[in-house]
Amino acid sequence: MKKLLVVLFSFALVAGRAQTADEIVQKYAAAMGGLDAFNKVSSAQLTGTLSSQGANFPLLIRIINGKAMRTDVEVRGKTINNVYNNGKGWTLNPYTGPATPKEVTGAELLMLKVQASLANNLMDYKNRGHKVELLGREDVEGIKTFKIKLTTKDDGKITTYFINVADYLLVKSIAKREIAGAEYDAETFYSDIKDINGIKFSMRFMQKIEGQVFQDVKYEKIELNVPLDEKIFEMPK
């Protein structure tokens, strides 16, 4: 009987051991279809709508996985472009100045670089040299979540992720965002998970700042391994 009690007690300790941040991230990646599966995708095209301040704008995102990314947002007949291409970036916004492209550097370039990979910073944190830390648990609109802090290698930027304890899917993230020279905590909520060719994507991203919806992105279609002309990522001369 004594040996049996020792075995049962040992089992209870193992079963009750707290998970590490890395273990939670690995389960999150697995729930989404696996990091390897994301990395094997060569390209993607995402079509949808960006809503902001009561208006809806057509959105098109094209990605050569790990290399290049281009977003096109059509606003009242004109297109706003944000592009990353193999270490360089550029943007074109006819509503903020001359209708000529502008090179992007610094923090803005790093942000575009992240968007050029289908796997996000959390899923691929080890390979990118980032650090993660488990901050405990927290309820997000009635959902119990693991709270994980990620610090990026290049610029020390902090993003806090909230992962559902039940299914290990991402519920929310919080990161600093600069708007008109001021810095805010931007909350991004992830929903409408869809399986596409064995890997999962959030078809909706709703971002709030100070409790108010700042923008809402809804994807209508995500196509993987589509042919893309690499010239579309080159900065116009």
Helices and strands as residue ranges (DSSP letters): H 2-15, H 21-31, H 35-40, E 43-52, E 55-64, E 68-75, E 78-85, E 88-92, E 102-104, H 106-115, H 125-128, E 131-140, E 143-151, E 158-164, E 170-179, E 182-196, E 199-209, E 212-224, G 230-233
